[in-house]
Amino acid sequence: MAVRERPGLARRALAEGLAAFALVFAGCGAIVANTVHAGALGGVGVSATFGLVIMAMIYATGHLSGAHINPAVTLAFTLTRHFPLRDALAYVAAQLAGATAAAFVLLAAWSAKPAHLGATLPSVGTGTALLYEIVLSAFLMFVIVAVATDTRAVGAAAALAIGGTVGLDALFGGPITGASMNPARSFGPALASGTWHDFWIYVVGPVVGAALGALAYQLVRGEHPRPANVAQTR
């Protein structure tokens, strides 16, 4: 049986950028549409959009890049020695670029910047918002590590599990913080709309939360992490 050649770093990074583009264009586009059309989607619809686009992109790019689509996820995998630092830098740059490109496409379509083009803004104090982002991101990363690195998990259901977790987090966390869980998802709309209010929450919260979620799964798994490239695990 022929062994499939793994894509080079440039192509894997491109896949990450395209997936991040899809995430922001679809997810933040849903927020914009919900604002422009007076709640036509509602909170459930917006949450479902984020979950579905993540699910679709994992199926589309998981076999190419591992479908991190999120700098916090990439950094957490690097911290737990499942992903090399050199590749991580390229992934994070591509994720930020893809998310930013999508936000500027939305800006071109909606120059009035409805809903700040989907920028994440807390509706509570900074302490509560930071705590929410940490916990939401930890939930997400716990699930990602389970389905991406543990051979006992059902690999074929990875997209369903991760997309479902994103949607779930967005349902109860969206009204509080926007349920970013992803610095790239927040960076693109913030840059395109010029909305930087409490932006640091959406960097610190996901990075800390993802690291905690990854470490928590390794603790309950009871195994020492082995160096691996997560792009090969899905």
N, C-alpha and C positions, 0 to 999 in steps of 0.2 A: 504494500500500500504506500502510495506516495505521501511524503511529508510536506505539508503546506509551509511555504516560506513565510516567515513573519515579516510584516511590512517594516521598512526602515523608520527611523525616528521622525523624519520630516513628514512622511505620510501618516504616521500615527498622530503626530501633532496636528496635522491638517484635519484629520477626523475629529479630534477633540474640538478644534475651532468651529467646525461645521455643526457639531452637536450643541455647542454653547450658543451659536447663532440661533439654532432652532428653538432652544429653550427660551431665550429672551424674546425672540420675535413672536413665538406662540404664546408664552405665558404672560409677558408684559403686554403683548397685543391684546390678550383677553381682558386685562385690566383696563386698557384704553377703551376697548369696545364696550365694556360694561359701564364705563363712565359716560361715553358719548351717547349710548343708547339707553340711558336711565335704568341701569340695573338689569339689562336683558339677560345676562348670564347669572348674576347673583354670586354670592360668595362660594357656593357649592360648584357652580360652573367654572369659576376661575381656578379653584383648587383642583378640580378634575382636569382642567387644561394642563396645569403644571405636571400633574402626575402622569397624564397620558403622553405628553411630549417626552418626558424622561423615559417612560417605558418604550416608546417608539425608537428613541435614539440609542438606547441600550441594545435593542434588537438589531438596529442598523449598523452600529459601530463597535459593539462590544467585542466582536471577534477581531477587530482591527486594532483598537487602541486600549481596550478594557473599559471604555466609556466612563471615565471619571467625571467629566463635564463640570468639574468643580475644583478650584484650587485647594479648598480645605480637605477634600477627599484625597487629592494627590499628595498633599503634605502629610496627611495622616498615614497613608501607605508608606511614604518615605520614612517617617518617624519609626514605624513598626517594622522596618526593613523588608517590606514587600515590594519596594519600588526604588530604583536607583536615582540618586540626586540629579545626575546629569539629565536624565529623561524628565525628571520632575520640573526642572526649570523650563524646558521646552513646552511641556504640557501647560503649565500655568500661563506662560506668555500666550499660547494659542487660545486658551480658554478666555482670557481677558480680551484678546483681539476679536474673537468671534462674538462675544457678548456685546462689545462696544460697537461692532459693525451693525449688529441687529438693532441696537438702540438708535443708531443714526439713521437707519432705514425707516424706523418708526418716526423719527423726527422729520424726515423728508415727507412722510405721508401726513403727519399731524403737526404742523408748525406751531399750533397753539399749545402744544404740550399737555394734552388732557391727562389728568392723574399723574403729572410729572413723568409721563411715559413709562409708568410702572415702577418708578423709584420706590425703594423701601423706606418707610418713615414710621417710627414708633408712635403708638397712640397712648403710651404710658411713659412713666419715668425711665430714665436711662438704666437704672439698676435692674428694674423689672424686665425691661426690653433685653438687656444683655443676658440675664438669666434665662429668658425664654429662648433666645438664639442658641445659647450653649446647650440647653436640654434638647431642643428640636434637632440640632445638628448631631448630638450624641445618639439620639434615637436612630437617625438616618444612617450614621456611620456604623452603628452596631449591626444593623441589618445588612449593609453593604459588605462588611467584613465577613459576616456569616455566610452569605451566598457566594462571595468571590474567592474566599481563601480556604474554606473548610470543605473537604471532599465529601463529608457526610451530609452537607446541605444539598437540596435539589437544584442543581445548576440551571436546568431549563426554565425554572421559575424565577430566576434572578430579576428579570425585567419587571415581572408582575410584583414581586416583593418590594423592590426599590421604588418603582413608580407608585405603588400603593402607599408606601411610607411617606413619600413626598406629598401625595394628595392628602393623606391623613394629617400630617403636620400642618399643611396649609389650611385645613378646615378649622383647627382650633387655635393655630398660631397666627394665621393670616390677619385677623382683626387686631391682634396685639402688636406685631412687629412687621407684618408683611411676609413672615415666614421665609426669609431669604435662604438661610442655611448654606449660602454660596456667595463668596465675595465677588466672583465674576458677574453673577446675576445682578448684584446690587451696583457694581461699578459701572457697567455699561449705561444703564438709565440715568445714574447720577451724573455721569460726564455729559451725556447728550442733553439732559434737561437743566444742568447746573444746580442740581439739588444735592447738597452735601450735608444736610442737617443730620447730626449724629451718625454719620457714615461709619465711623470707627467701630460702632457696635457690630456692623455687618462684616467686619474683617475679624475682629477679636473673637466674637461669639462663635461663628462657624469654625474657625481654626482651633480654638480651645475645645469646643464641643466635639468636633470630629476626632481629635486626638484622644479625648476621654472615651468616646464610643469605641474606637479601635482597641484601646488598651483594655477596656472593660470586657470586650469579647474574647480577647486573648486570655484574660484572667479566668473567665468561666469555661473556656475551652480546655484549659489545663495543659496546653502544649507550648513549647518554646517556638517563637516564630522562626521560620527558615527564610533566608534570602530568596526572593523570587520576583519575577516581573508579573505584576497583576494583569498586564495586558495579555498574558497567556492563560489566565485562569478562567476566562469566560468563553 
